[in-house]
Amino acid sequence: MSEKRKTAVVALGGNAISNPDQRETIHTQFAQTRRSMSGILSVIQAGYDVVITHGNGPQVGYELIRVEAARGQAPEQPLGVLVASTEGWMGYMIEQSLMNRFKDDHIEKSVVSLVSQVLVSKDDPSLENPTKFVGSTYPEYEAYRLAEERGWTVKKDRGRGGLRRVVGSPEPLDILNADAIRFLLDSGYVVIAVGGGGVPTYKDENGHLEGVDAVIDKDRASAVLGNRIGADDLLILTAVEKVALNYGRADQVDLDRMTVSEAKDYHAIGHFQAGSMGPKVQAAIQFLEKGGKRVIITDLDHVAEAIAGKGGTTIVPD
């Protein structure tokens, strides 16, 4: 009887696809994606069955800009549809890049990408009090005009110097194609799914699925997916090698390892910011409290070392 293989969910951060130091084009995104495949390969070579998830923040922002530019000339697409759209073409980009890498390295492995619907509650508080910035920055007079015309909520984005649309970021409750993902893993595929956190979907009074204009945090969705498919490890790949206390200060301390209780304590006293490391640590806690065995947070260049316990930050159950 063959030994059960380990399963890992690998959540690619925005830097895996978008390089902030370059002018963004589809060519630069493909180039950055190809460079990111070495990290994925390290996980596969360590003996894992792998599901790849990814962010889509910049990309869905570009789609919103295109919708605005084409207003009156092409049918308008709501945010939920744009999330599905980016999940599709970004999945294609990752799938092609990984297939080419497999060919170059003589690895017999198949890859498939799926558009994933993610269940949320229609009564999630974030839908009533949205805070997630999307799309372009507008002067104040234009932002309020658009809010009036289109039913948007707009808020000042201090990092951009103007007002932007904000949408809800509801809690992911379930991954609706998780059983299919598990089947494909068991059949030998590398699966790309839950891109951009997946398409937010709720059930109406008849139990029918409906999309909602919102965005889901991809690390939180990755944790839910990991628990649903019985994954052993969750790898969150971001822009820094290790989680740190007092990040960016002279007394910064990089963490090699922490338990769930330690992570909770550090988070409670404000070490992990809401817009950066906070959601990642929260996702790690959620994954481990619901049955996961290990979470690794690191950057693309240290994946192999982190899996071996020689790099990154490892978080484990108490």
Secondary structure, 3 states (H helix, E strand, C coil): CCCCCEEEEEEECHHHCCCCCCCCCHHHHHHHHHHHHHHHHHHHHCCEEEEEEECCHHHHHHHHHHHHHCECCECCCCHHHHHHHHHHHHHHHHHHHHHHHHHHCCCCCEEEECCCEEECCCCCHHHHCCCEEEEEEECHHHHHHHHHHHCCEEEEECCCCEEEEEEECCCCCEECCHHHHHHHHHCCEEEECCHHHCEEEEECCCCCEEECCECCCHHHHHHHHHHHHCCCEEEEEECCCCCEECCCCCCCEECCEEEHHHHHHHHHCCCCCCCCHHHHHHHHHHHHHCCCCEEEEEEHHHHHHHHCCCCCEEEECC
